[in-house]
């Protein structure tokens, strides 16, 4: 089975590093990073990840706007998107789910548990 490819779109370099570390250490998936919505959209088009982890609160273009652009593009509309957010209230989760995201992972999260959370949301078998 091919190695999964994860694109993390987050403006915080620390989050990118923590996600990369946790995923690579626990399951060995490839991790690609982007620091903004526009860069993430371009990266998604060229790299074709298996999943996108998308920060909701970013400057320039927030996660919701980024998600809408990804969904409107035939090249990226089928890529599952999981929001990463500190906004964990029920109303906000409902809003995100109503948009059509595959799931929501609340910050802060344990980077070593992240692959398991992703696999559970996407119904992937968890293999290392």
N, CA, C and O atoms as a Tinker XYZ file with bonds, in Angstrom:
   512  protein
     1  N      0.842000   -1.189000    0.000000    73     2
     2  CA     0.000000    0.000000    0.000000    64     1     3
     3  C      0.886000    1.251000    0.000000    63     2     4     5
     4  O      1.882000    1.324000    0.720000    81     3
     5  N      0.503000    2.223000   -0.818000    73     3     6
     6  CA     1.297000    3.447000   -0.939000    64     5     7
     7  C      1.226000    4.256000    0.362000    63     6     8     9
     8  O      0.232000    4.225000    1.087000    81     7
     9  N      2.302000    4.971000    0.623000    73     7    10
    10  CA     2.359000    5.834000    1.797000    64     9    11
    11  C      1.387000    6.993000    1.633000    63    10    12    13
    12  O      1.318000    7.607000    0.568000    81    11
    13  N      0.650000    7.287000    2.671000    73    11    14
    14  CA    -0.275000    8.420000    2.656000    64    13    15
    15  C      0.508000    9.719000    2.622000    63    14    16    17
    16  O      1.613000    9.817000    3.154000    81    15
    17  N     -0.096000   10.721000    1.979000    73    15    18
    18  CA     0.496000   12.057000    1.901000    64    17    19
    19  C     -0.457000   13.040000    2.571000    63    18    20    21
    20  O     -1.638000   13.114000    2.230000    81    19
    21  N      0.074000   13.787000    3.523000    73    19    22
    22  CA    -0.706000   14.739000    4.299000    64    21    23
    23  C     -0.185000   16.142000    4.011000    63    22    24    25
    24  O      1.015000   16.399000    4.107000    81    23
    25  N     -1.090000   17.044000    3.660000    73    23    26
    26  CA    -0.741000   18.455000    3.501000    64    25    27
    27  C     -1.275000   19.202000    4.710000    63    26    28    29
    28  O     -2.471000   19.154000    5.000000    81    27
    29  N     -0.389000   19.893000    5.417000    73    27    30
    30  CA    -0.800000   20.733000    6.542000    64    29    31
    31  C     -0.704000   22.189000    6.083000    63    30    32    33
    32  O      0.356000   22.656000    5.666000    81    31
    33  N     -1.825000   22.887000    6.169000    73    31    34
    34  CA    -1.856000   24.315000    5.835000    64    33    35
    35  C     -2.094000   25.055000    7.141000    63    34    36    37
    36  O     -3.202000   25.055000    7.677000    81    35
    37  N     -1.050000   25.680000    7.641000    73    35    38
    38  CA    -1.118000   26.387000    8.926000    64    37    39
    39  C     -0.067000   27.478000    8.923000    63    38    40    41
    40  O      1.070000   27.243000    8.514000    81    39
    41  N     -0.430000   28.666000    9.373000    73    39    42
    42  CA     0.511000   29.782000    9.381000    64    41    43
    43  C      1.523000   29.700000   10.513000    63    42    44    45
    44  O      2.502000   30.446000   10.521000    81    43
    45  N      1.301000   28.804000   11.467000    73    43    46
    46  CA     2.224000   28.673000   12.590000    64    45    47
    47  C      3.243000   27.567000   12.310000    63    46    48    49
    48  O      2.891000   26.395000   12.184000    81    47
    49  N      4.499000   27.962000   12.216000    73    47    50
    50  CA     5.565000   27.001000   11.925000    64    49    51
    51  C      5.666000   25.926000   13.008000    63    50    52    53
    52  O      5.986000   24.774000   12.716000    81    51
    53  N      5.395000   26.305000   14.254000    73    51    54
    54  CA     5.454000   25.338000   15.350000    64    53    55
    55  C      4.443000   24.214000   15.133000    63    54    56    57
    56  O      4.764000   23.046000   15.348000    81    55
    57  N      3.227000   24.555000   14.711000    73    55    58
    58  CA     2.199000   23.542000   14.450000    64    57    59
    59  C      2.653000   22.632000   13.303000    63    58    60    61
    60  O      2.516000   21.412000   13.384000    81    59
    61  N      3.187000   23.223000   12.251000    73    59    62
    62  CA     3.686000   22.425000   11.124000    64    61    63
    63  C      4.728000   21.404000   11.601000    63    62    64    65
    64  O      4.675000   20.229000   11.237000    81    63
    65  N      5.662000   21.870000   12.412000    73    63    66
    66  CA     6.735000   21.005000   12.906000    64    65    67
    67  C      6.194000   19.884000   13.783000    63    66    68    69
    68  O      6.598000   18.730000   13.637000    81    67
    69  N      5.285000   20.216000   14.691000    73    67    70
    70  CA     4.704000   19.225000   15.600000    64    69    71
    71  C      3.932000   18.167000   14.809000    63    70    72    73
    72  O      4.050000   16.973000   15.083000    81    71
    73  N      3.141000   18.609000   13.827000    73    71    74
    74  CA     2.373000   17.677000   13.003000    64    73    75
    75  C      3.319000   16.763000   12.225000    63    74    76    77
    76  O      3.137000   15.546000   12.215000    81    75
    77  N      4.317000   17.341000   11.580000    73    75    78
    78  CA     5.297000   16.541000   10.829000    64    77    79
    79  C      5.943000   15.492000   11.723000    63    78    80    81
    80  O      6.018000   14.317000   11.363000    81    79
    81  N      6.402000   15.919000   12.875000    73    79    82
    82  CA     7.075000   15.017000   13.803000    64    81    83
    83  C      6.165000   13.861000   14.203000    63    82    84    85
    84  O      6.546000   12.695000   14.095000    81    83
    85  N      4.966000   14.189000   14.664000    73    83    86
    86  CA     4.045000   13.161000   15.139000    64    85    87
    87  C      3.672000   12.156000   14.064000    63    86    88    89
    88  O      3.662000   10.950000   14.308000    81    87
    89  N      3.367000   12.651000   12.882000    73    87    90
    90  CA     2.939000   11.764000   11.797000    64    89    91
    91  C      4.091000   10.900000   11.304000    63    90    92    93
    92  O      3.940000    9.691000   11.133000    81    91
    93  N      5.232000   11.520000   11.080000    73    91    94
    94  CA     6.373000   10.742000   10.580000    64    93    95
    95  C      6.854000    9.708000   11.600000    63    94    96    97
    96  O      7.217000    8.590000   11.234000    81    95
    97  N      6.853000   10.084000   12.871000    73    95    98
    98  CA     7.332000    9.186000   13.914000    64    97    99
    99  C      6.402000    7.995000   14.118000    63    98   100   101
   100  O      6.864000    6.864000   14.266000    81    99
   101  N      5.095000    8.244000   14.126000    73    99   102
   102  CA     4.166000    7.174000   14.466000    64   101   103
   103  C      3.750000    6.311000   13.289000    63   102   104   105
   104  O      3.605000    5.098000   13.447000    81   103
   105  N      3.552000    6.899000   12.103000    73   103   106
   106  CA     3.069000    6.100000   10.972000    64   105   107
   107  C      3.890000    6.243000    9.695000    63   106   108   109
   108  O      3.683000    5.486000    8.747000    81   107
   109  N      4.805000    7.186000    9.652000    73   107   110
   110  CA     5.688000    7.318000    8.500000    64   109   111
   111  C      5.049000    7.875000    7.246000    63   110   112   113
   112  O      5.574000    7.689000    6.148000    81   111
   113  N      3.904000    8.568000    7.395000    73   111   114
   114  CA     3.297000    9.188000    6.220000    64   113   115
   115  C      4.135000   10.372000    5.776000    63   114   116   117
   116  O      4.853000   10.966000    6.581000    81   115
   117  N      4.047000   10.722000    4.490000    73   115   118
   118  CA     4.707000   11.923000    3.981000    64   117   119
   119  C      3.913000   13.145000    4.420000    63   118   120   121
   120  O      2.682000   13.140000    4.386000    81   119
   121  N      4.618000   14.185000    4.832000    73   119   122
   122  CA     3.958000   15.421000    5.251000    64   121   123
   123  C      4.524000   16.573000    4.429000    63   122   124   125
   124  O      5.736000   16.768000    4.333000    81   123
   125  N      3.605000   17.325000    3.843000    73   123   126
   126  CA     3.946000   18.505000    3.054000    64   125   127
   127  C      3.359000   19.688000    3.814000    63   126   128   129
   128  O      2.287000   19.563000    4.407000    81   127
   129  N      4.034000   20.826000    3.809000    73   127   130
   130  CA     3.533000   21.979000    4.556000    64   129   131
   131  C      3.318000   23.185000    3.652000    63   130   132   133
   132  O      3.974000   23.346000    2.623000    81   131
   133  N      2.385000   24.021000    4.068000    73   131   134
   134  CA     2.144000   25.310000    3.435000    64   133   135
   135  C      1.773000   26.290000    4.541000    63   134   136   137
   136  O      1.092000   25.926000    5.500000    81   135
   137  N      2.223000   27.527000    4.405000    73   135   138
   138  CA     2.048000   28.517000    5.470000    64   137   139
   139  C      0.882000   29.468000    5.260000    63   138   140   141
   140  O      0.636000   30.334000    6.100000    81   139
   141  N      0.160000   29.323000    4.158000    73   139   142
   142  CA    -0.976000   30.211000    3.903000    64   141   143
   143  C     -1.998000   29.501000    3.026000    63   142   144   145
   144  O     -1.701000   28.488000    2.392000    81   143
   145  N     -3.200000   30.050000    3.003000    73   143   146
   146  CA    -4.247000   29.482000    2.168000    64   145   147
   147  C     -3.866000   29.427000    0.695000    63   146   148   149
   148  O     -3.951000   28.358000    0.090000    81   147
   149  N     -3.444000   30.551000    0.090000    73   147   150
   150  CA    -3.091000   30.518000   -1.333000    64   149   151
   151  C     -1.964000   29.533000   -1.653000    63   150   152   153
   152  O     -2.029000   28.823000   -2.656000    81   151
   153  N     -0.939000   29.489000   -0.808000    73   151   154
   154  CA     0.152000   28.541000   -1.030000    64   153   155
   155  C     -0.356000   27.113000   -0.877000    63   154   156   157
   156  O      0.024000   26.230000   -1.647000    81   155
   157  N     -1.206000   26.887000    0.102000    73   155   158
   158  CA    -1.782000   25.559000    0.311000    64   157   159
   159  C     -2.617000   25.090000   -0.870000    63   158   160   161
   160  O     -2.557000   23.920000   -1.249000    81   159
   161  N     -3.390000   25.990000   -1.450000    73   159   162
   162  CA    -4.204000   25.650000   -2.617000    64   161   163
   163  C     -3.303000   25.225000   -3.766000    63   162   164   165
   164  O     -3.551000   24.202000   -4.404000    81   163
   165  N     -2.258000   26.003000   -4.034000    73   163   166
   166  CA    -1.315000   25.654000   -5.103000    64   165   167
   167  C     -0.631000   24.320000   -4.825000    63   166   168   169
   168  O     -0.464000   23.498000   -5.725000    81   167
   169  N     -0.240000   24.116000   -3.576000    73   167   170
   170  CA     0.428000   22.867000   -3.192000    64   169   171
   171  C     -0.515000   21.681000   -3.356000    63   170   172   173
   172  O     -0.099000   20.619000   -3.818000    81   171
   173  N     -1.762000   21.852000   -2.988000    73   171   174
   174  CA    -2.747000   20.770000   -3.132000    64   173   175
   175  C     -2.907000   20.382000   -4.603000    63   174   176   177
   176  O     -3.035000   19.201000   -4.924000    81   175
   177  N     -2.899000   21.365000   -5.484000    73   175   178
   178  CA    -3.038000   21.088000   -6.922000    64   177   179
   179  C     -1.856000   20.296000   -7.450000    63   178   180   181
   180  O     -2.033000   19.367000   -8.239000    81   179
   181  N     -0.644000   20.656000   -7.019000    73   179   182
   182  CA     0.550000   20.009000   -7.567000    64   181   183
   183  C      0.905000   18.703000   -6.867000    63   182   184   185
   184  O      1.381000   17.766000   -7.507000    81   183
   185  N      0.675000   18.636000   -5.558000    73   183   186
   186  CA     1.117000   17.470000   -4.783000    64   185   187
   187  C      0.053000   16.381000   -4.623000    63   186   188   189
   188  O      0.390000   15.231000   -4.342000    81   187
   189  N     -1.214000   16.723000   -4.796000    73   187   190
   190  CA    -2.317000   15.766000   -4.677000    64   189   191
   191  C     -2.248000   14.935000   -3.389000    63   190   192   193
   192  O     -2.110000   13.714000   -3.451000    81   191
   193  N     -2.343000   15.585000   -2.232000    73   191   194
   194  CA    -2.271000   14.835000   -0.972000    64   193   195
   195  C     -3.509000   13.963000   -0.774000    63   194   196   197
   196  O     -4.536000   14.162000   -1.424000    81   195
   197  N     -3.393000   12.997000    0.131000    73   195   198
   198  CA    -4.524000   12.135000    0.477000    64   197   199
   199  C     -5.479000   12.826000    1.438000    63   198   200   201
   200  O     -6.658000   12.479000    1.509000    81   199
   201  N     -4.967000   13.807000    2.177000    73   199   202
   202  CA    -5.781000   14.576000    3.116000    64   201   203
   203  C     -5.110000   15.928000    3.342000    63   202   204   205
   204  O     -3.890000   16.060000    3.246000    81   203
   205  N     -5.937000   16.927000    3.646000    73   203   206
   206  CA    -5.437000   18.257000    3.988000    64   205   207
   207  C     -5.868000   18.571000    5.421000    63   206   208   209
   208  O     -7.049000   18.485000    5.757000    81   207
   209  N     -4.901000   18.934000    6.254000    73   207   210
   210  CA    -5.177000   19.445000    7.599000    64   209   211
   211  C     -5.105000   20.961000    7.485000    63   210   212   213
   212  O     -4.046000   21.511000    7.185000    81   211
   213  N     -6.219000   21.636000    7.720000    73   211   214
   214  CA    -6.343000   23.053000    7.424000    64   213   215
   215  C     -6.677000   23.860000    8.672000    63   214   216   217
   216  O     -7.710000   23.649000    9.308000    81   215
   217  N     -5.784000   24.787000    9.010000    73   215   218
   218  CA    -6.020000   25.694000   10.134000    64   217   219
   219  C     -7.170000   26.623000    9.785000    63   218   220   221
   220  O     -7.234000   27.131000    8.665000    81   219
   221  N     -8.070000   26.851000   10.717000    73   219   222
   222  CA    -9.221000   27.714000   10.470000    64   221   223
   223  C     -8.821000   29.184000   10.520000    63   222   224   225
   224  O     -9.223000   29.970000    9.662000    81   223
   225  N     -8.025000   29.556000   11.531000    73   223   226
   226  CA    -7.693000   30.968000   11.723000    64   225   227
   227  C     -6.294000   31.277000   11.183000    63   226   228   229
   228  O     -5.283000   30.983000   11.822000    81   227
   229  N     -6.263000   31.877000    9.993000    73   227   230
   230  CA    -5.006000   32.288000    9.368000    64   229   231
   231  C     -5.185000   33.697000    8.809000    63   230   232   233
   232  O     -6.290000   34.076000    8.422000    81   231
   233  N     -4.103000   34.471000    8.765000    73   231   234
   234  CA    -4.194000   35.787000    8.131000    64   233   235
   235  C     -4.272000   35.613000    6.608000    63   234   236   237
   236  O     -4.063000   34.514000    6.094000    81   235
   237  N     -4.562000   36.663000    5.921000    73   235   238
   238  CA    -4.617000   36.697000    4.455000    64   237   239
   239  C     -5.853000   35.968000    3.928000    63   238   240   241
   240  O     -6.742000   36.598000    3.355000    81   239
   241  N     -5.916000   34.660000    4.113000    73   239   242
   242  CA    -7.064000   33.865000    3.680000    64   241   243
   243  C     -7.313000   32.819000    4.752000    63   242   244   245
   244  O     -6.471000   31.948000    4.970000    81   243
   245  N     -8.458000   32.889000    5.426000    73   243   246
   246  CA    -8.701000   31.944000    6.521000    64   245   247
   247  C     -9.037000   30.555000    5.986000    63   246   248   249
   248  O     -9.165000   30.351000    4.778000    81   247
   249  N     -9.174000   29.614000    6.900000    73   247   250
   250  CA    -9.406000   28.229000    6.515000    64   249   251
   251  C    -10.712000   28.010000    5.780000    63   250   252   253
   252  O    -10.784000   27.186000    4.869000    81   251
   253  N    -11.749000   28.744000    6.172000    73   251   254
   254  CA   -13.041000   28.580000    5.513000    64   253   255
   255  C    -12.956000   29.040000    4.058000    63   254   256   257
   256  O    -13.437000   28.347000    3.162000    81   255
   257  N    -12.352000   30.193000    3.818000    73   255   258
   258  CA   -12.184000   30.684000    2.442000    64   257   259
   259  C    -11.299000   29.732000    1.633000    63   258   260   261
   260  O    -11.573000   29.465000    0.462000    81   259
   261  N    -10.247000   29.229000    2.259000    73   259   262
   262  CA    -9.355000   28.286000    1.587000    64   261   263
   263  C    -10.114000   27.017000    1.216000    63   262   264   265
   264  O     -9.984000   26.507000    0.103000    81   263
   265  N    -10.906000   26.513000    2.156000    73   263   266
   266  CA   -11.696000   25.306000    1.916000    64   265   267
   267  C    -12.660000   25.508000    0.739000    63   266   268   269
   268  O    -12.800000   24.625000   -0.108000    81   267
   269  N    -13.316000   26.656000    0.689000    73   267   270
   270  CA   -14.265000   26.929000   -0.394000    64   269   271
   271  C    -13.578000   26.948000   -1.756000    63   270   272   273
   272  O    -14.139000   26.466000   -2.741000    81   271
   273  N    -12.372000   27.500000   -1.818000    73   271   274
   274  CA   -11.612000   27.501000   -3.079000    64   273   275
   275  C    -11.221000   26.069000   -3.462000    63   274   276   277
   276  O    -11.331000   25.681000   -4.625000    81   275
   277  N    -10.768000   25.294000   -2.484000    73   275   278
   278  CA   -10.412000   23.895000   -2.747000    64   277   279
   279  C    -11.615000   23.116000   -3.266000    63   278   280   281
   280  O    -11.481000   22.313000   -4.190000    81   279
   281  N    -12.786000   23.344000   -2.682000    73   279   282
   282  CA   -14.003000   22.632000   -3.087000    64   281   283
   283  C    -14.492000   23.057000   -4.465000    63   282   284   285
   284  O    -15.133000   22.270000   -5.162000    81   283
   285  N    -14.202000   24.282000   -4.864000    73   283   286
   286  CA   -14.667000   24.800000   -6.149000    64   285   287
   287  C    -13.772000   24.373000   -7.311000    63   286   288   289
   288  O    -14.125000   24.568000   -8.474000    81   287
   289  N    -12.621000   23.794000   -6.999000    73   287   290
   290  CA   -11.669000   23.418000   -8.044000    64   289   291
   291  C    -11.739000   21.912000   -8.308000    63   290   292   293
   292  O    -11.568000   21.123000   -7.379000    81   291
   293  N    -11.987000   21.497000   -9.556000    73   291   294
   294  CA   -12.066000   20.064000   -9.869000    64   293   295
   295  C    -10.785000   19.285000   -9.527000    63   294   296   297
   296  O    -10.836000   18.078000   -9.291000    81   295
   297  N     -9.646000   19.974000   -9.502000    73   295   298
   298  CA    -8.383000   19.304000   -9.177000    64   297   299
   299  C     -8.270000   18.953000   -7.690000    63   298   300   301
   300  O     -7.544000   18.028000   -7.324000    81   299
   301  N     -8.980000   19.683000   -6.842000    73   299   302
   302  CA    -8.817000   19.499000   -5.396000    64   301   303
   303  C    -10.113000   19.171000   -4.660000    63   302   304   305
   304  O    -10.072000   18.910000   -3.458000    81   303
   305  N    -11.246000   19.175000   -5.329000    73   303   306
   306  CA   -12.536000   19.021000   -4.636000    64   305   307
   307  C    -12.714000   17.665000   -3.967000    63   306   308   309
   308  O    -13.495000   17.549000   -3.023000    81   307
   309  N    -12.007000   16.634000   -4.433000    73   307   310
   310  CA   -12.169000   15.301000   -3.857000    64   309   311
   311  C    -11.214000   15.015000   -2.693000    63   310   312   313
   312  O    -11.314000   13.967000   -2.055000    81   311
   313  N    -10.293000   15.938000   -2.415000    73   311   314
   314  CA    -9.337000   15.729000   -1.329000    64   313   315
   315  C    -10.044000   15.999000    0.001000    63   314   316   317
   316  O    -10.581000   17.089000    0.199000    81   315
   317  N    -10.053000   15.018000    0.920000    73   315   318
   318  CA   -10.681000   15.263000    2.219000    64   317   319
   319  C     -9.941000   16.357000    2.989000    63   318   320   321
   320  O     -8.712000   16.426000    2.973000    81   319
   321  N    -10.712000   17.203000    3.658000    73   319   322
   322  CA   -10.146000   18.298000    4.448000    64   321   323
   323  C    -10.611000   18.151000    5.885000    63   322   324   325
   324  O    -11.800000   17.985000    6.158000    81   323
   325  N     -9.643000   18.215000    6.805000    73   323   326
   326  CA    -9.924000   18.201000    8.237000    64   325   327
   327  C     -9.472000   19.545000    8.794000    63   326   328   329
   328  O     -8.311000   19.932000    8.657000    81   327
   329  N    -10.407000   20.250000    9.425000    73   327   330
   330  CA   -10.059000   21.532000   10.039000    64   329   331
   331  C     -9.305000   21.302000   11.342000    63   330   332   333
   332  O     -9.640000   20.411000   12.123000    81   331
   333  N     -8.283000   22.119000   11.561000    73   331   334
   334  CA    -7.595000   22.212000   12.846000    64   333   335
   335  C     -8.021000   23.536000   13.453000    63   334   336   337
   336  O     -7.837000   24.588000   12.841000    81   335
   337  N     -8.591000   23.495000   14.652000    73   335   338
   338  CA    -9.106000   24.730000   15.215000    64   337   339
   339  C     -9.081000   24.740000   16.732000    63   338   340   341
   340  O     -9.197000   23.702000   17.384000    81   339
   341  N     -8.927000   25.937000   17.276000    73   339   342
   342  CA    -9.064000   26.119000   18.717000    64   341   343
   343  C    -10.533000   26.379000   19.054000    63   342   344   345
   344  O    -10.922000   26.351000   20.221000    81   343
   345  N    -11.339000   26.630000   18.030000    73   343   346
   346  CA   -12.778000   26.867000   18.221000    64   345   347
   347  C    -13.487000   25.525000   18.279000    63   346   348   349
   348  O    -13.724000   24.892000   17.250000    81   347
   349  N    -13.817000   25.104000   19.467000    73   347   350
   350  CA   -14.367000   23.753000   19.637000    64   349   351
   351  C    -15.820000   23.737000   20.084000    63   350   352   353
   352  O    -16.340000   22.680000   20.442000    81   351
   353  N    -16.479000   24.874000   20.071000    73   351   354
   354  CA   -17.858000   24.903000   20.526000    64   353   355
   355  C    -18.777000   24.208000   19.515000    63   354   356   357
   356  O    -18.485000   24.165000   18.320000    81   355
   357  N    -19.861000   23.679000   20.005000    73   355   358
   358  CA   -20.773000   22.880000   19.179000    64   357   359
   359  C    -21.272000   23.644000   17.955000    63   358   360   361
   360  O    -21.347000   23.077000   16.865000    81   359
   361  N    -21.608000   24.905000   18.116000    73   359   362
   362  CA   -22.133000   25.698000   16.992000    64   361   363
   363  C    -21.097000   25.830000   15.882000    63   362   364   365
   364  O    -21.424000   25.735000   14.699000    81   363
   365  N    -19.852000   26.049000   16.275000    73   363   366
   366  CA   -18.792000   26.179000   15.276000    64   365   367
   367  C    -18.521000   24.845000   14.591000    63   366   368   369
   368  O    -18.322000   24.801000   13.377000    81   367
   369  N    -18.511000   23.772000   15.352000    73   367   370
   370  CA   -18.331000   22.437000   14.758000    64   369   371
   371  C    -19.437000   22.149000   13.747000    63   370   372   373
   372  O    -19.178000   21.606000   12.673000    81   371
   373  N    -20.673000   22.517000   14.095000    73   371   374
   374  CA   -21.800000   22.322000   13.172000    64   373   375
   375  C    -21.589000   23.133000   11.898000    63   374   376   377
   376  O    -21.824000   22.643000   10.794000    81   375
   377  N    -21.143000   24.380000   12.062000    73   375   378
   378  CA   -20.887000   25.251000   10.906000    64   377   379
   379  C    -19.835000   24.605000    9.995000    63   378   380   381
   380  O    -19.995000   24.579000    8.775000    81   379
   381  N    -18.773000   24.091000   10.591000    73   379   382
   382  CA   -17.713000   23.464000    9.792000    64   381   383
   383  C    -18.241000   22.224000    9.083000    63   382   384   385
   384  O    -17.973000   22.017000    7.900000    81   383
   385  N    -18.984000   21.406000    9.804000    73   383   386
   386  CA   -19.538000   20.193000    9.197000    64   385   387
   387  C    -20.531000   20.533000    8.086000    63   386   388   389
   388  O    -20.592000   19.834000    7.075000    81   387
   389  N    -21.305000   21.597000    8.266000    73   387   390
   390  CA   -22.256000   22.030000    7.244000    64   389   391
   391  C    -21.540000   22.472000    5.968000    63   390   392   393
   392  O    -22.098000   22.378000    4.875000    81   391
   393  N    -20.317000   22.949000    6.108000    73   391   394
   394  CA   -19.529000   23.329000    4.930000    64   393   395
   395  C    -19.134000   22.107000    4.103000    63   394   396   397
   396  O    -18.923000   22.204000    2.894000    81   395
   397  N    -19.039000   20.954000    4.772000    73   395   398
   398  CA   -18.661000   19.736000    4.063000    64   397   399
   399  C    -17.264000   19.224000    4.378000    63   398   400   401
   400  O    -16.741000   18.369000    3.665000    81   399
   401  N    -16.656000   19.743000    5.444000    73   399   402
   402  CA   -15.340000   19.224000    5.817000    64   401   403
   403  C    -15.486000   17.783000    6.292000    63   402   404   405
   404  O    -16.547000   17.372000    6.761000    81   403
   405  N    -14.408000   17.031000    6.163000    73   403   406
   406  CA   -14.438000   15.624000    6.572000    64   405   407
   407  C    -14.435000   15.469000    8.080000    63   406   408   409
   408  O    -14.959000   14.489000    8.609000    81   407
   409  N    -13.842000   16.439000    8.780000    73   407   410
   410  CA   -13.776000   16.358000   10.227000    64   409   411
   411  C    -13.143000   17.588000   10.833000    63   410   412   413
   412  O    -12.687000   18.489000   10.129000    81   411
   413  N    -13.124000   17.609000   12.164000    73   411   414
   414  CA   -12.549000   18.722000   12.919000    64   413   415
   415  C    -11.682000   18.134000   14.025000    63   414   416   417
   416  O    -12.124000   17.262000   14.773000    81   415
   417  N    -10.451000   18.615000   14.124000    73   415   418
   418  CA    -9.553000   18.237000   15.223000    64   417   419
   419  C     -9.255000   19.513000   16.001000    63   418   420   421
   420  O     -8.854000   20.529000   15.434000    81   419
   421  N     -9.459000   19.435000   17.305000    73   419   422
   422  CA    -9.316000   20.601000   18.163000    64   421   423
   423  C     -7.870000   20.782000   18.605000    63   422   424   425
   424  O     -7.196000   19.829000   18.997000    81   423
   425  N     -7.406000   22.039000   18.532000    73   423   426
   426  CA    -6.111000   22.421000   19.092000    64   425   427
   427  C     -6.331000   22.772000   20.550000    63   426   428   429
   428  O     -7.377000   23.331000   20.880000    81   427
   429  N     -5.411000   22.477000   21.423000    73   427   430
   430  CA    -4.181000   21.723000   21.172000    64   429   431
   431  C     -4.480000   20.236000   21.050000    63   430   432   433
   432  O     -5.457000   19.738000   21.609000    81   431
   433  N     -3.630000   19.538000   20.317000    73   431   434
   434  CA    -3.784000   18.099000   20.139000    64   433   435
   435  C     -2.450000   17.424000   20.425000    63   434   436   437
   436  O     -1.400000   18.066000   20.407000    81   435
   437  N     -2.502000   16.142000   20.686000    73   435   438
   438  CA    -1.290000   15.359000   20.906000    64   437   439
   439  C     -0.812000   14.893000   19.538000    63   438   440   441
   440  O     -1.515000   14.145000   18.858000    81   439
   441  N      0.370000   15.328000   19.130000    73   439   442
   442  CA     0.859000   15.018000   17.784000    64   441   443
   443  C      1.033000   13.517000   17.554000    63   442   444   445
   444  O      0.948000   13.050000   16.418000    81   443
   445  N      1.278000   12.758000   18.627000    73   443   446
   446  CA     1.449000   11.316000   18.470000    64   445   447
   447  C      0.103000   10.608000   18.279000    63   446   448   449
   448  O      0.059000    9.494000   17.757000    81   447
   449  N     -0.986000   11.244000   18.696000    73   447   450
   450  CA    -2.329000   10.694000   18.496000    64   449   451
   451  C     -2.962000   11.160000   17.192000    63   450   452   453
   452  O     -3.996000   10.633000   16.779000    81   451
   453  N     -2.351000   12.140000   16.545000    73   451   454
   454  CA    -2.939000   12.748000   15.357000    64   453   455
   455  C     -3.202000   11.742000   14.226000    63   454   456   457
   456  O     -4.288000   11.771000   13.647000    81   455
   457  N     -2.264000   10.862000   13.892000    73   455   458
   458  CA    -2.548000    9.891000   12.819000    64   457   459
   459  C     -3.771000    9.026000   13.116000    63   458   460   461
   460  O     -4.556000    8.716000   12.219000    81   459
   461  N     -3.922000    8.643000   14.371000    73   459   462
   462  CA    -5.076000    7.839000   14.755000    64   461   463
   463  C     -6.370000    8.637000   14.577000    63   462   464   465
   464  O     -7.375000    8.095000   14.118000    81   463
   465  N     -6.346000    9.916000   14.937000    73   463   466
   466  CA    -7.527000   10.768000   14.759000    64   465   467
   467  C     -7.865000   10.922000   13.271000    63   466   468   469
   468  O     -9.032000   10.845000   12.885000    81   467
   469  N     -6.848000   11.137000   12.448000    73   467   470
   470  CA    -7.054000   11.283000   11.004000    64   469   471
   471  C     -7.632000    9.987000   10.435000    63   470   472   473
   472  O     -8.613000   10.014000    9.692000    81   471
   473  N     -7.028000    8.866000   10.782000    73   471   474
   474  CA    -7.485000    7.562000   10.280000    64   473   475
   475  C     -8.928000    7.289000   10.695000    63   474   476   477
   476  O     -9.711000    6.757000    9.909000    81   475
   477  N     -9.279000    7.653000   11.924000    73   475   478
   478  CA   -10.642000    7.427000   12.406000    64   477   479
   479  C    -11.640000    8.273000   11.610000    63   478   480   481
   480  O    -12.683000    7.771000   11.190000    81   479
   481  N    -11.328000    9.544000   11.405000    73   479   482
   482  CA   -12.215000   10.447000   10.665000    64   481   483
   483  C    -12.417000    9.954000    9.229000    63   482   484   485
   484  O    -13.529000    9.999000    8.704000    81   483
   485  N    -11.341000    9.488000    8.601000    73   483   486
   486  CA   -11.391000    9.107000    7.184000    64   485   487
   487  C    -11.624000    7.616000    6.966000    63   486   488   489
   488  O    -11.655000    7.150000    5.827000    81   487
   489  N    -11.787000    6.869000    8.055000    73   487   490
   490  CA   -12.006000    5.415000    7.971000    64   489   491
   491  C    -10.861000    4.703000    7.230000    63   490   492   493
   492  O    -11.078000    3.794000    6.429000    81   491
   493  N     -9.655000    5.147000    7.529000    73   491   494
   494  CA    -8.461000    4.521000    6.966000    64   493   495
   495  C     -7.974000    3.444000    7.926000    63   494   496   497
   496  O     -8.058000    3.621000    9.141000    81   495
   497  N     -7.465000    2.331000    7.401000    73   495   498
   498  CA    -6.771000    1.399000    8.293000    64   497   499
   499  C     -5.480000    2.072000    8.732000    63   498   500   501
   500  O     -4.812000    2.728000    7.932000    81   499
   501  N     -5.134000    1.913000    9.989000    73   499   502
   502  CA    -3.930000    2.558000   10.505000    64   501   503
   503  C     -2.784000    1.585000   10.417000    63   502   504   505
   504  O     -2.702000    0.613000   11.168000    81   503
   505  N     -1.887000    1.873000    9.468000    73   503   506
   506  CA    -0.704000    1.037000    9.269000    64   505   507
   507  C      0.516000    1.891000    9.419000    63   506   508   509
   508  O      0.504000    3.073000    9.074000    81   507
   509  N      1.564000    1.310000    9.929000    73   507   510
   510  CA     2.806000    2.080000   10.041000    64   509   511
   511  C      3.792000    1.595000    8.999000    63   510   512
   512  O      4.907000    2.110000    8.918000    81   511
